[in-house]
Amino acid sequence: MYVDVVVPLALPKILTYRCDDHESIQTGLRVIVQVAKKQYTGIVYTTNQKPPSYKTKPIVAVLDEKPILQTEQLQLWSWISRYYMCSLGELMIAGIPNALKLQSDTYYITSCNFEEEDLSTYKENEQIILEALHHNNRLSLAEIVDILKVKYPHPYLKSLLNKGKITLYEELSDGYAEKKISKINLSPKLKEDDESMKQAFDQLTRAPKQEALFLHFLHRFQDVGEKAISKKKLLTSSSSSPAVLKGLIDKKILIQYEEEIGRISGFKGETKKLPELSSAQHTAFESVTTLFKENQKVLLHGVTGSGKTEIYIHLIEQQLKNKKKVLYLLPEIAITTQIIQRLQSYFGNRVAIYHSRFSMAERTELWYDLLEEKFQEYDVILGARSAVFLPLKNLGLVIVDEEHEQSYKQFDPSPRYHAREVASKLADIHSAQLLLGSATPSIEMMQLVNEKKIGYVTLKERFHQVPMPEIQFADLKRAHQKKEMKGAFSSFLLEQVEETLKANKQVILFQNRRGYAPRQLCTTCGWIPMCKKCDVSMTLHKYQPIMKCHYCGYRTKKVEKCGACGSHDIKQMGLGTQKIEEEITHHFGDQYSVKRMDWDTTRKKSSFQLIIDQFEQKEIDILIGTQMVSKGLDFEHVGLVGVMQADDLLFYPDFRAFERSFQLLTQVSGRSGRKNERGKVILQSYDPHHWILQKVMEYNDEAFYKQELADRKHFNYPPFYHLIHLTLLHKRVEVLSEGSRELGKRLKKKLGNRVLGPEFTIIPRINTYYQHQFIIKLEKSLSYSKLKKYLKDEIDRWNAEKSYKSIRAKIDVDPM
C-alpha cells in the first residue's frame, strides 16, 4: 500500500511513502517519515494501491492507534489549501499543536579517539569542538554556538565532518508529556481480608508515627468513598513526612502509583439560570431560529450594548438540549476573558477555551479531550481564530462574534486564511448552523444580505432601552487657534474627563498607537532615528527606556543626541499610549488611578484578566488603550470615552480605511453608558465635518453602508471584485526589481490591466527584505478557482528559475 503524507513543511506537493503494515494505516493517523536527512511527523492524507513513478521510502513508524485528525478536518484543510493558495504542510504547521508534531533534532557526535588525536593539526575552534564532544558525548548546533561564542560555526563543523572526525545523529523529540500525580491507596490484600488488616496494625505497634499516618489515611479513605488519595494531600493533611509514608509502602500496607491527570482547571462555582431576554432580544432570537430552520446562515446586526451575547447563550442552550456542540469564535484574547466568565456561569465545565495564551501542553490536552473525551467532555468551545482547526464532533452551531474584525485574518505566516470564511465552510462540512454577530458588520456581509444570500436580523435598541451615548466633537484646529490645548488634550476633553470622574464614573481614552512617541526628531537638522532593518522610524518606549521597531522587533537605547549633526535638541513627535498616560497623570496627579491596556501591558497569560477585573471593580478610574478597549468589552460604570486622534484612522492608504474608521469609532463609542445612564463620547478631530465622523455621530450606519458600497462598486473593489495581493521579497533591491518586472510581464500577458504593479509596499523594507507588491483584481463573473490555479502555477514556474529562485513570494487571497 502507498500513502500520501502531509509533513509540516511548505512543500508544493504531498509526499508518497510505502506502507507494509496495511491493517494499521488509515487517514488522519500520525506517522514518522524521512524527508532528506531528517525525520518528521506526518499526517496520512490518502491511501492508495497504485505506486508513484518514483522510488518510495518506507514509513518509519505509525504513532497512533486512532486518527488524531477527523475526515471533516482533512476536508477543511483541502478547501483552505485550494482557496487560500497555500500548501497542506503550512496548514499542518498552523492547524495542529506543536507538541503533536514530533521531529528529529540534529546532534553532533565524535567518531574519533580524542586521546590519540594530534590537536595541533586542527584550527583552534575545531579543537574546542572535539574537546567539548569528548566530555559531552553529543552536542546540538545551538550548544556549539554557545561554546564557541560565534554566530556561524558551520565552516569548523564542515571541516570536521569532511575529515571524518565527527558525524551527525538524529533523535526524535516528543513535545508533549503527560501530567501525572502520585496516588496512595490501600494494599488490595488489606481491602479483602480482616486478618491482613490486623497483621498490618501489629506491624505498626513500635512505629507510632506510621500508625498515626495509617489511621489518618483510613479516615480519609472512608471520607472519599474508598478511592485513592493524592500523596501531596495526604502528607499535607496529616502533617507527616515522606519518610514515614515510605515506611508504610515498604511494609506493603499502602501502595503508591502514578495517575495521569488533566492540566486544565475546571470551573469552580455554581451555574445559574439563563438570563431573561428583553422583548427586542426575544424577537431577534425567534427570527434567528426561524431562519436556521430554513437552512440559512444568519447575520445578527445589533447595536453596541444591545445584548447579543444573551441571544448567543439561549441559542447555545438550544443546541445542548439537542446533544449538539457549539464553536464560539472571538477575534481577540482580550474579549475572551469576560465572555469565558459569562459562559461558565451558565454552562460550567462544559465550556472549553482555546487560544495562544494557553501553554502548548494545555492546548494539546484540549485536542485529546475533544477527540476522545480523555479527561473532560466539552460542549461549548470558545476560542480565537485557530479554534477552527480543532477536532470538533457533532457540531451544531458556529458563532462568529464581532465578525467584522480584521483580527480574524491571519497575515503571516501562511496560511493567510480568514477565520470567518473558514468557519462558514466548517459549518457547511458539519451541516451546522452559522451565526455572524456584529454592531458594525463588514461590507462583505452587508452585500451578502443585499443579495439575499444570508439571513439578516437586527437589534436596534440597547438592553434595558439605555440610550446610545451622546457623541460630541472637540475641534482640534479651533482649540489650537484659541490656545486651548494642554498637550494632546483639548480643554473640552479634559473638562469632560474631570466632570465624569467627579461623578464617580470611569473614563476610557482611546489611542490606536502603543509606545510613547512614534518618532523622534532633531529640530536642528531634521534627522529621525530609523530602524536599521526596516524603512520606518523607531518608536520611543519611555519606561524601559528604549526605542523599538514595531515591525521587526529591533531595539536600541533612546537617543540623547542627533546621529547626523550631534545636536541635543531631540523632540518626541506623535502620540502613543504611554505619552497619554504621562499627560493625564500630570493633569490629575495621584488623585485618580490610571492604567494602560495595550500589547506592552498584556503580554502575560493573566494580564488581560487582571486589568479587566481591576476596571470592573473600579480600582482603575482611567483606562488608556489601543483597539483592545474597543472590542466587545462590557463595563457598567464607564461614563465617558475619549478618542484622542479620530483623524488618524481616516487617511491610511487602504481602500478599507473608511470602513475600519467607522467600525472602530462606533465600537469604542459603544463602551460608554450602561445601566439606564446615557454615556458620553468625545472625538478629537481636525476635521469634525468629515462624512465618516458625521455618520458615526448620527449612528447612521444605513447611510454609511449605502455610500461605501457605491464607492467600492465604482472603483472595482471587494465585495464586487475578488482581490489577490502578491508580495515579493529579497535582500537585494536590484534582484527584486528584475524579478518582479519579469513576473509582472508574464502575469499581464494573460490578465492584462487586472494586474496592478509591481510597486514598493507602503514600507519598502522590513527586517532587511525589500518588498514589491502586485494587486490582482478579478471580476466575480470569472472562474476564481481556475484563475488562482493559473496564478499559482505561473508564480511557481517563475520562482523555480535560477535567476529568481532566491526571491520569496507571499500570496494573500482576499487581503484585509
Helices and strands as residue ranges (DSSP letters): E 2-6, E 15-18, E 30-35, E 38-48, E 61-62, H 71-83, H 88-95, G 98-100, E 103-110, G 114-116, G 119-121, H 124-136, E 138-140, H 141-148, H 154-162, E 166-173, E 180-186, H 188-192, H 194-203, H 208-223, E 229-230, H 231-238, H 242-250, E 254-260, H 279-293, E 298-302, H 308-321, E 325-329, H 333-347, G 348-350, E 351-354, H 360-372, E 380-383, G 385-389, E 395-401, G 406-408, H 419-430, E 433-438, H 443-450, E 455-459, G 463-465, E 470-475, H 476-481, E 485-486, E 489-490, H 491-502, E 506-510, E 519-522, E 539-541, E 546-548, E 555-557, E 570-573, H 577-588, E 594-597, G 599-601, H 607-616, E 622-625, G 627-630, E 638-643, G 646-649, H 657-669, E 680-685, H 691-698, H 701-714, E 721-730, H 733-751, G 752-754, E 755-766, E 769-779, H 784-800, G 802-804, E 808-813
